[in-house]
Amino acid sequence: MLQKSITALILAGVLAFSTLVTYAGNLEKCDLKQEAANKELVIKFYDEVFNKHDLKKAPYQYLAENLIQHNPAVPNGRQGFIDRLTPIFAKLPQRHSQLVHVAADGDLVWTHMHSTENP
């Protein structure tokens, strides 16, 4: 039993080291300035759309016309995005979203957001 535990720990260490070496090798390709710029772009988008409820200008500034939406409740395309949010913002004018975490890896940015519908 002890032998199996030691073997498992060694294997876990080798896998962790292998992953670390692979990741460290990719750091040379990492563009921290671009990742920071990408995060700032997403932060601005979220503030303008989900806090200021700007559906007249912001979607045209930030979203492609042929946006592929990953939320099944929102149709694809920039117009689908606008059409879905327009009645929500009309019904809930005090709706607000706070970005709790924003992270980037290359050209991918993801967020953890806390949304409230009223004060």
TIROTI-243101 format. One line per field, with one value per residue (C-alpha): x, y, z; residue number from 1. Coordinates in nm, 3 decimals, always signed. Layout:
residues N
c1: (X, ...)
c2: (Y, ...)
c3: (Z, ...)
nr: (NUM, ...)
//
This chain:
residues 119
c1: (+0.000, +0.282, +0.459, +0.145, +0.109, +0.472, +0.441, +0.125, +0.300, +0.600, +0.374, +0.176, +0.501, +0.628, +0.299, +0.294, +0.657, +0.584, +0.286, +0.492, +0.773, +0.522, +0.358, +0.693, +0.791, +0.482, +0.566, +0.804, +0.503, +0.290, +0.217, +0.124, +0.063, -0.185, -0.359, -0.394, -0.536, -0.780, -0.900, -0.947, -1.153, -1.381, -1.413, -1.518, -1.766, -1.927, -1.953, -2.103, -2.351, -2.443, -2.416, -2.486, -2.724, -2.579, -2.728, -2.713, -2.334, -2.144, -2.253, -2.144, -1.811, -1.732, -1.926, -1.895, -2.210, -2.188, -2.124, -2.146, -2.334, -2.256, -2.554, -2.846, -3.094, -2.942, -2.960, -2.644, -2.542, -2.501, -2.870, -2.975, -2.769, -2.933, -3.282, -3.240, -3.112, -3.340, -3.654, -3.448, -3.299, -3.640, -3.798, -3.502, -3.349, -3.145, -2.989, -2.615, -2.323, -2.007, -1.702, -1.552, -1.268, -1.132, -0.861, -0.687, -0.483, -0.364, -0.664, -0.917, -1.074, -1.320, -1.511, -1.680, -1.965, -2.221, -2.545, -2.825, -3.163, -3.230, -3.057)
c2: (+0.000, +0.239, +0.155, +0.241, +0.574, +0.666, +0.570, +0.782, +1.082, +1.046, +1.020, +1.325, +1.519, +1.420, +1.522, +1.855, +1.926, +1.832, +2.068, +2.346, +2.304, +2.307, +2.622, +2.793, +2.721, +2.914, +3.220, +3.338, +3.362, +3.536, +3.903, +4.052, +4.398, +4.256, +4.049, +4.361, +4.554, +4.270, +4.272, +4.650, +4.618, +4.360, +4.572, +4.875, +4.664, +4.524, +4.869, +5.034, +4.758, +4.598, +4.905, +5.203, +4.995, +5.146, +4.940, +5.221, +5.260, +5.000, +4.683, +4.839, +4.939, +4.605, +4.323, +4.171, +4.169, +3.789, +3.735, +3.369, +3.369, +3.096, +3.177, +2.962, +3.229, +3.490, +3.464, +3.480, +3.809, +4.161, +4.236, +3.926, +4.049, +4.392, +4.247, +4.019, +4.290, +4.577, +4.451, +4.339, +4.685, +4.849, +4.630, +4.653, +5.002, +4.965, +4.637, +4.644, +4.405, +4.406, +4.236, +4.034, +3.873, +3.928, +3.700, +3.662, +3.398, +3.504, +3.637, +3.476, +3.681, +3.546, +3.709, +3.632, +3.877, +3.949, +4.094, +4.259, +4.365, +4.640, +4.824)
c3: (+0.000, +0.091, -0.237, -0.438, -0.253, -0.316, -0.683, -0.714, -0.555, -0.785, -1.090, -0.979, -0.934, -1.278, -1.440, -1.254, -1.352, -1.713, -1.720, -1.563, -1.817, -2.104, -1.968, -1.904, -2.263, -2.378, -2.168, -2.441, -2.673, -2.409, -2.482, -2.146, -2.293, -2.544, -2.275, -2.059, -2.357, -2.428, -2.066, -2.075, -2.392, -2.229, -1.913, -2.122, -2.319, -2.003, -1.844, -2.150, -2.228, -1.896, -1.669, -1.893, -2.110, -2.429, -2.710, -2.968, -2.999, -2.794, -2.980, -3.309, -3.158, -2.993, -3.162, -3.508, -3.716, -3.741, -3.367, -3.267, -2.938, -2.685, -2.465, -2.588, -2.474, -2.707, -3.089, -3.299, -3.456, -3.325, -3.385, -3.194, -2.898, -2.915, -2.958, -2.656, -2.420, -2.523, -2.342, -2.040, -1.992, -2.049, -1.781, -1.540, -1.579, -1.259, -1.368, -1.294, -1.338, -1.131, -1.275, -0.991, -1.188, -1.537, -1.674, -2.007, -2.182, -2.524, -2.716, -2.479, -2.201, -1.947, -1.667, -1.338, -1.306, -1.035, -1.173, -0.981, -1.113, -0.860, -0.574)
nr: (1, 2, 3, 4, 5, 6, 7, 8, 9, 10, 11, 12, 13, 14, 15, 16, 17, 18, 19, 20, 21, 22, 23, 24, 25, 26, 27, 28, 29, 30, 31, 32, 33, 34, 35, 36, 37, 38, 39, 40, 41, 42, 43, 44, 45, 46, 47, 48, 49, 50, 51, 52, 53, 54, 55, 56, 57, 58, 59, 60, 61, 62, 63, 64, 65, 66, 67, 68, 69, 70, 71, 72, 73, 74, 75, 76, 77, 78, 79, 80, 81, 82, 83, 84, 85, 86, 87, 88, 89, 90, 91, 92, 93, 94, 95, 96, 97, 98, 99, 100, 101, 102, 103, 104, 105, 106, 107, 108, 109, 110, 111, 112, 113, 114, 115, 116, 117, 118, 119)
//
